[in-house]
């Protein structure tokens, strides 16, 4: 298992071997994001821009206008907060062919704490017109996404995590924008997740199954665009939907799913993620447990919710009708 930051560097090195237009612009964090590996392999296609993300975005837009394919490399929080105005005005509004490799996203940022943790990025970037927003679940999906994004004409935000995680897909995986993936089938409930959190949901579903709770898992790697039809079709057979994300519950994946179902398939949605608060500086396992995102904690929270969940009048009527028909 390779960390996604390693996949980022290795894949771009391979792409640059045959395409001299592929560039990497770094915000003085190359040893953390692993862009230093690209620098070693292709020094003439690497630009060290220093601690000046706003300027880095502007330079990338200029390079894109000359048919280069610039990949930006820095921590997610510096793109979505420090340089968000430059991205909004120069990249998204002009549909510049700039790719944003947003490393150290989410909670697991090596004990950097709330100043460097970005748990609002999906909400910010998916609200930006013209922006493609991707969150790979494992190394093979990440590799395929980078290849796709390099060929795609337009801005892309790629959410990259610091740590390695379990494998979800085969090595021949081919990314398709908008597509979702049903990784577990279940009749009692559906968990919808994205990024490496999906692997924790798969394990949580296995734990729930041991307690006779049938839980499905839907992986949504493409936050924008996304297939409304696939989301609706996956949610239709189950009475209850949980969204689980290493991101604030405000405006991210939970917001996306709730918006879709409110319009196309009204259904109860329970959002698990980070409540309206900042992160903390602590070891990874502690943070995931503290915010209820480990497989064990997710399964416990779902089981507890099922024990205490209020039953709607419509559900009572459906139950009675079902018993009458039997």
Residue pairs with C-beta under 8 A, 6 or more apart in sequence:
1 138
1 139
1 164
1 165
1 166
1 167
2 10
2 139
2 164
3 34
3 161
3 162
3 163
3 164
4 136
4 139
4 142
4 160
4 161
4 162
4 164
4 196
5 32
5 33
5 34
5 103
5 104
5 160
5 161
5 162
6 34
6 37
7 139
7 142
7 143
7 146
8 33
8 34
8 35
8 73
8 101
8 103
8 142
8 146
8 158
8 160
9 33
9 34
9 35
9 36
9 37
9 38
10 37
10 143
11 142
11 143
11 146
11 147
12 22
12 24
12 38
12 71
12 146
12 150
13 37
13 38
13 41
13 42
15 22
15 146
15 147
15 150
16 22
16 38
16 41
16 42
16 45
19 69
19 150
20 45
21 67
21 68
21 69
22 45
22 68
22 69
22 71
22 150
23 45
23 46
23 47
23 63
23 68
23 69
23 70
23 71
24 35
24 38
24 39
24 42
24 45
24 46
24 47
24 70
24 71
24 72
24 73
25 47
25 49
25 56
25 59
25 60
25 63
25 70
25 71
25 72
25 73
26 33
26 35
26 39
26 46
26 47
26 48
26 49
26 73
26 74
27 49
27 50
27 51
27 52
27 53
27 56
27 72
27 73
27 74
27 75
27 78
28 48
28 49
28 50
28 51
29 35
29 73
29 74
29 75
29 103
30 36
30 38
30 39
30 48
30 73
32 75
32 103
32 104
32 110
33 73
33 74
33 75
33 101
33 103
33 104
33 160
35 46
35 73
35 101
38 45
38 46
39 46
39 48
47 59
49 55
49 56
49 59
53 74
53 78
53 79
53 82
53 83
53 86
54 82
54 83
54 85
54 86
56 72
56 74
56 83
57 72
57 83
57 86
57 87
57 90
57 91
57 98
58 86
58 90
59 70
60 70
60 72
60 91
60 96
60 98
61 90
61 91
61 94
61 96
61 98
63 70
64 70
64 96
64 97
64 98
65 96
69 97
69 99
69 150
70 97
70 98
70 99
71 99
71 100
71 101
71 150
72 79
72 98
72 99
72 100
72 101
73 101
73 103
74 101
74 102
74 103
75 102
75 103
75 104
75 109
75 116
75 118
76 102
76 103
76 104
76 105
76 118
76 121
76 159
76 160
77 104
77 115
77 116
77 117
77 118
77 121
79 87
79 100
79 102
79 121
79 157
80 87
80 102
80 118
80 120
80 121
80 124
80 125
81 118
84 124
87 100
87 128
87 155
88 128
90 96
91 98
91 100
91 131
91 155
92 128
92 129
92 130
92 131
92 155
93 129
93 130
95 130
95 154
95 155
96 155
97 153
97 154
97 155
98 155
98 156
99 149
99 150
99 155
99 156
99 158
100 155
100 156
100 157
100 158
101 158
101 160
102 118
102 121
102 157
102 158
102 159
102 160
103 160
103 162
104 110
104 112
104 116
104 118
104 160
104 161
104 162
105 118
105 121
105 159
105 160
105 161
105 195
106 117
106 118
106 119
106 159
106 161
106 195
106 246
106 247
107 117
107 119
107 246
107 274
107 279
107 284
107 287
107 288
107 291
107 293
108 161
108 162
108 163
108 246
108 284
108 287
108 288
109 116
109 117
109 162
110 162
111 281
111 282
111 283
112 281
113 279
113 280
113 281
114 278
114 279
114 280
114 281
117 278
117 279
119 246
119 247
119 248
119 274
119 278
119 279
120 247
120 248
120 250
120 251
120 252
121 157
121 159
121 247
122 133
122 135
122 159
122 194
122 223
122 245
122 247
122 251
122 252
122 253
123 247
123 248
123 250
123 251
123 252
123 255
124 251
125 131
125 133
125 157
125 223
125 224
126 133
126 223
126 224
126 251
126 252
126 256
127 251
130 154
130 155
131 155
131 156
131 157
131 224
132 149
132 152
132 154
132 155
132 156
132 157
132 177
132 222
132 224
132 225
133 157
133 159
133 222
133 223
133 224
134 145
134 149
134 156
134 157
134 158
134 159
134 177
134 221
134 222
134 223
135 159
135 194
135 195
135 220
135 221
135 223
136 142
136 145
136 158
136 159
136 160
136 195
136 221
137 165
137 168
137 169
137 194
137 195
137 196
137 198
137 199
137 219
137 221
138 165
138 166
138 167
138 168
138 169
138 196
138 199
139 164
139 167
140 167
140 168
140 169
140 170
140 171
140 173
141 168
141 169
141 173
141 175
141 221
142 158
142 160
144 173
144 174
144 175
145 158
145 175
145 221
146 158
147 175
148 175
148 177
149 156
149 158
159 195
161 195
161 196
163 196
163 284
165 196
165 199
166 199
166 202
166 203
168 181
168 183
168 198
168 199
168 202
168 219
169 181
175 221
175 222
176 222
177 222
177 225
178 222
178 225
178 226
178 227
178 230
179 221
179 222
179 227
179 230
180 218
180 219
180 220
180 221
180 222
180 226
180 227
180 230
180 231
180 234
181 218
181 219
181 221
182 216
182 217
182 218
182 219
182 234
183 198
183 202
183 217
183 218
183 219
184 202
184 205
184 206
184 215
184 216
184 217
185 214
185 216
186 205
186 214
186 215
186 216
186 217
186 238
187 214
187 216
187 237
187 238
188 213
188 214
188 215
188 238
188 239
188 240
188 306
189 213
189 214
189 215
189 216
189 238
189 239
189 240
189 241
189 242
189 302
189 306
190 215
190 216
190 217
190 218
190 234
190 235
190 238
190 240
190 241
190 242
191 201
191 204
191 205
191 215
191 216
191 217
191 218
191 242
191 243
191 244
191 298
191 302
192 217
192 218
192 220
192 231
192 234
192 235
192 241
192 242
192 243
192 244
192 253
192 257
193 200
193 201
193 217
193 218
193 219
193 220
193 243
193 244
193 245
193 253
194 219
194 220
194 221
194 223
194 245
194 253
195 221
195 245
195 246
196 246
197 244
197 245
197 246
197 293
198 217
198 219
200 244
200 288
200 293
200 294
200 295
200 298
201 217
201 244
201 295
201 298
202 217
202 295
203 295
204 215
204 244
204 295
204 296
204 298
204 299
204 302
205 215
205 216
205 217
205 299
207 295
207 296
207 299
208 214
208 215
208 299
208 302
208 303
209 215
211 299
211 303
213 302
213 303
213 306
215 302
216 234
216 238
218 231
218 234
220 226
220 231
220 253
220 256
223 252
223 253
223 256
226 256
226 260
228 260
228 264
231 257
231 260
231 261
232 260
232 261
232 264
232 265
235 241
235 257
235 261
235 265
235 267
236 265
239 267
239 268
239 315
240 267
240 268
240 270
240 306
240 309
241 257
241 261
241 267
241 268
241 269
241 270
242 269
242 270
242 271
242 272
242 302
243 253
243 254
243 257
243 258
243 269
243 270
243 271
243 272
243 273
244 272
244 273
244 293
244 298
245 252
245 253
245 254
245 272
245 273
246 273
246 274
246 288
246 291
246 293
247 253
247 273
247 274
248 273
248 274
248 275
248 276
249 255
249 271
249 272
249 273
249 274
249 275
249 276
250 276
252 273
253 273
254 269
254 271
254 272
254 273
257 269
258 269
258 271
261 267
261 269
268 312
270 305
272 292
272 293
272 298
272 301
273 291
273 293
274 291
279 287
280 287
280 290
282 290
285 294
288 294
288 297
289 296
289 297
292 298
292 301
